[in-house]
């Protein structure tokens, strides 16, 4: 009997609810404070844009290896193309 699952593991990242509380809960520290400051100060018509911006940031933070990737980018080493990153987020290997 094998310890391997019969079906491939789903590596997709669950989506963060696209609500103010969902986004705020997904962010940490200074990012959370900045998000709430921006969304609370936003005019009615700009709230969706603020939410979109921070939802994307929160989703990218959940990506496997996000912190390591940021440190490599800051150092200018082991850079990854946007297409490769998108594939990784979808669990696609090439």
CNS distance restraints for C-alpha pairs under 8 A (distance, minus, plus):
assign (resid   5 and name CA) (resid   9 and name CA) 7.57 0.50 0.50
assign (resid  10 and name CA) (resid  91 and name CA) 7.62 0.50 0.50
assign (resid  11 and name CA) (resid  89 and name CA) 7.79 0.50 0.50
assign (resid  11 and name CA) (resid  90 and name CA) 7.18 0.50 0.50
assign (resid  11 and name CA) (resid  91 and name CA) 5.42 0.50 0.50
assign (resid  12 and name CA) (resid  89 and name CA) 6.29 0.50 0.50
assign (resid  12 and name CA) (resid  90 and name CA) 5.48 0.50 0.50
assign (resid  12 and name CA) (resid  91 and name CA) 6.06 0.50 0.50
assign (resid  13 and name CA) (resid  62 and name CA) 7.28 0.50 0.50
assign (resid  13 and name CA) (resid  63 and name CA) 7.07 0.50 0.50
assign (resid  13 and name CA) (resid  89 and name CA) 6.93 0.50 0.50
assign (resid  13 and name CA) (resid  90 and name CA) 7.84 0.50 0.50
assign (resid  15 and name CA) (resid  59 and name CA) 7.17 0.50 0.50
assign (resid  16 and name CA) (resid  22 and name CA) 6.22 0.50 0.50
assign (resid  16 and name CA) (resid  23 and name CA) 6.63 0.50 0.50
assign (resid  16 and name CA) (resid  26 and name CA) 7.14 0.50 0.50
assign (resid  16 and name CA) (resid  55 and name CA) 7.33 0.50 0.50
assign (resid  16 and name CA) (resid  58 and name CA) 7.77 0.50 0.50
assign (resid  16 and name CA) (resid  59 and name CA) 6.84 0.50 0.50
assign (resid  17 and name CA) (resid  22 and name CA) 4.95 0.50 0.50
assign (resid  17 and name CA) (resid  23 and name CA) 6.75 0.50 0.50
assign (resid  18 and name CA) (resid  22 and name CA) 6.20 0.50 0.50
assign (resid  18 and name CA) (resid  23 and name CA) 6.49 0.50 0.50
assign (resid  18 and name CA) (resid  51 and name CA) 7.56 0.50 0.50
assign (resid  18 and name CA) (resid  55 and name CA) 6.86 0.50 0.50
assign (resid  19 and name CA) (resid  23 and name CA) 6.05 0.50 0.50
assign (resid  19 and name CA) (resid  51 and name CA) 7.71 0.50 0.50
assign (resid  20 and name CA) (resid  24 and name CA) 6.02 0.50 0.50
assign (resid  20 and name CA) (resid  51 and name CA) 7.00 0.50 0.50
assign (resid  21 and name CA) (resid  25 and name CA) 5.90 0.50 0.50
assign (resid  22 and name CA) (resid  26 and name CA) 6.32 0.50 0.50
assign (resid  23 and name CA) (resid  27 and name CA) 6.42 0.50 0.50
assign (resid  23 and name CA) (resid  51 and name CA) 7.58 0.50 0.50
assign (resid  23 and name CA) (resid  54 and name CA) 6.97 0.50 0.50
assign (resid  23 and name CA) (resid  55 and name CA) 5.76 0.50 0.50
assign (resid  23 and name CA) (resid  58 and name CA) 6.86 0.50 0.50
assign (resid  24 and name CA) (resid  28 and name CA) 7.86 0.50 0.50
assign (resid  24 and name CA) (resid  32 and name CA) 5.62 0.50 0.50
assign (resid  24 and name CA) (resid  35 and name CA) 6.99 0.50 0.50
assign (resid  24 and name CA) (resid  36 and name CA) 7.09 0.50 0.50
assign (resid  25 and name CA) (resid  32 and name CA) 7.73 0.50 0.50
assign (resid  26 and name CA) (resid  58 and name CA) 6.02 0.50 0.50
assign (resid  27 and name CA) (resid  31 and name CA) 5.98 0.50 0.50
assign (resid  27 and name CA) (resid  32 and name CA) 4.89 0.50 0.50
assign (resid  27 and name CA) (resid  58 and name CA) 5.79 0.50 0.50
assign (resid  28 and name CA) (resid  32 and name CA) 5.06 0.50 0.50
assign (resid  29 and name CA) (resid  33 and name CA) 6.57 0.50 0.50
assign (resid  30 and name CA) (resid  34 and name CA) 6.04 0.50 0.50
assign (resid  31 and name CA) (resid  35 and name CA) 6.03 0.50 0.50
assign (resid  32 and name CA) (resid  36 and name CA) 6.30 0.50 0.50
assign (resid  33 and name CA) (resid  37 and name CA) 6.10 0.50 0.50
assign (resid  34 and name CA) (resid  38 and name CA) 6.10 0.50 0.50
assign (resid  35 and name CA) (resid  39 and name CA) 6.05 0.50 0.50
assign (resid  35 and name CA) (resid  50 and name CA) 7.83 0.50 0.50
assign (resid  35 and name CA) (resid  54 and name CA) 6.65 0.50 0.50
assign (resid  36 and name CA) (resid  40 and name CA) 5.83 0.50 0.50
assign (resid  37 and name CA) (resid  41 and name CA) 6.13 0.50 0.50
assign (resid  38 and name CA) (resid  42 and name CA) 6.01 0.50 0.50
assign (resid  38 and name CA) (resid  50 and name CA) 6.95 0.50 0.50
assign (resid  39 and name CA) (resid  47 and name CA) 5.98 0.50 0.50
assign (resid  39 and name CA) (resid  50 and name CA) 6.15 0.50 0.50
assign (resid  39 and name CA) (resid  51 and name CA) 7.19 0.50 0.50
assign (resid  42 and name CA) (resid  46 and name CA) 5.83 0.50 0.50
assign (resid  42 and name CA) (resid  47 and name CA) 5.61 0.50 0.50
assign (resid  42 and name CA) (resid  50 and name CA) 7.73 0.50 0.50
assign (resid  43 and name CA) (resid  47 and name CA) 6.38 0.50 0.50
assign (resid  46 and name CA) (resid  50 and name CA) 6.46 0.50 0.50
assign (resid  47 and name CA) (resid  51 and name CA) 6.16 0.50 0.50
assign (resid  48 and name CA) (resid  52 and name CA) 6.08 0.50 0.50
assign (resid  49 and name CA) (resid  53 and name CA) 6.18 0.50 0.50
assign (resid  50 and name CA) (resid  54 and name CA) 6.35 0.50 0.50
assign (resid  51 and name CA) (resid  55 and name CA) 5.84 0.50 0.50
assign (resid  52 and name CA) (resid  56 and name CA) 6.20 0.50 0.50
assign (resid  53 and name CA) (resid  57 and name CA) 6.48 0.50 0.50
assign (resid  54 and name CA) (resid  58 and name CA) 6.06 0.50 0.50
assign (resid  55 and name CA) (resid  59 and name CA) 6.14 0.50 0.50
assign (resid  56 and name CA) (resid  60 and name CA) 6.14 0.50 0.50
assign (resid  57 and name CA) (resid  61 and name CA) 6.19 0.50 0.50
assign (resid  58 and name CA) (resid  62 and name CA) 6.56 0.50 0.50
assign (resid  59 and name CA) (resid  63 and name CA) 6.78 0.50 0.50
assign (resid  60 and name CA) (resid  66 and name CA) 6.97 0.50 0.50
assign (resid  61 and name CA) (resid  66 and name CA) 5.75 0.50 0.50
assign (resid  61 and name CA) (resid  67 and name CA) 7.53 0.50 0.50
assign (resid  62 and name CA) (resid  66 and name CA) 6.93 0.50 0.50
assign (resid  63 and name CA) (resid  89 and name CA) 6.44 0.50 0.50
assign (resid  64 and name CA) (resid  89 and name CA) 7.90 0.50 0.50
assign (resid  65 and name CA) (resid  69 and name CA) 5.97 0.50 0.50
assign (resid  66 and name CA) (resid  70 and name CA) 6.20 0.50 0.50
assign (resid  67 and name CA) (resid  71 and name CA) 6.38 0.50 0.50
assign (resid  68 and name CA) (resid  72 and name CA) 6.28 0.50 0.50
assign (resid  69 and name CA) (resid  73 and name CA) 6.13 0.50 0.50
assign (resid  69 and name CA) (resid  78 and name CA) 7.98 0.50 0.50
assign (resid  69 and name CA) (resid  79 and name CA) 7.63 0.50 0.50
assign (resid  70 and name CA) (resid  74 and name CA) 6.12 0.50 0.50
assign (resid  71 and name CA) (resid  75 and name CA) 6.26 0.50 0.50
assign (resid  72 and name CA) (resid  76 and name CA) 5.91 0.50 0.50
assign (resid  72 and name CA) (resid  77 and name CA) 5.03 0.50 0.50
assign (resid  72 and name CA) (resid  78 and name CA) 5.91 0.50 0.50
assign (resid  72 and name CA) (resid  79 and name CA) 6.70 0.50 0.50
assign (resid  73 and name CA) (resid  77 and name CA) 6.05 0.50 0.50
assign (resid  73 and name CA) (resid  78 and name CA) 7.27 0.50 0.50
assign (resid  73 and name CA) (resid  79 and name CA) 5.96 0.50 0.50
assign (resid  80 and name CA) (resid  84 and name CA) 6.31 0.50 0.50
assign (resid  80 and name CA) (resid  85 and name CA) 6.52 0.50 0.50
assign (resid  81 and name CA) (resid  85 and name CA) 6.25 0.50 0.50
assign (resid  82 and name CA) (resid  86 and name CA) 6.12 0.50 0.50
assign (resid  83 and name CA) (resid  87 and name CA) 6.21 0.50 0.50
assign (resid  84 and name CA) (resid  88 and name CA) 6.17 0.50 0.50
assign (resid  85 and name CA) (resid  89 and name CA) 6.24 0.50 0.50
assign (resid  86 and name CA) (resid  90 and name CA) 6.34 0.50 0.50
assign (resid  87 and name CA) (resid  91 and name CA) 6.04 0.50 0.50
assign (resid  87 and name CA) (resid  92 and name CA) 4.91 0.50 0.50
assign (resid  87 and name CA) (resid  93 and name CA) 6.94 0.50 0.50
assign (resid  88 and name CA) (resid  92 and name CA) 5.71 0.50 0.50
assign (resid  88 and name CA) (resid  93 and name CA) 7.07 0.50 0.50
